[in-house]
Amino acid sequence: MHSCPGCGKWVYLSRRAARRVAKAVYPSDSTLAAYECQDRPGVWHIGHLRPAVVHGHLPRGVYREDGS
């Protein structure tokens, strides 16, 4: 595991690997999600879902489509 040169976050080589780490390290945090890096497509990071998604106001896909 190493940090991403584009954004500085930890890099995972697959979505599955990122999800496994999130569940192993933070088992009670259901707001963590794996997402593909915007700077380096093909690598994955873990992070918290945005509040609007957690509360059901927006679907997860909204942020993927517009690149934010």
Secondary structure, 3 states (H helix, E strand, C coil): CCECCCCCCECECCHHHHHHHHHHHCCCCCCEEEEECCCCCCCEEEEECCHHHHCCCCCCHHHHHHCC
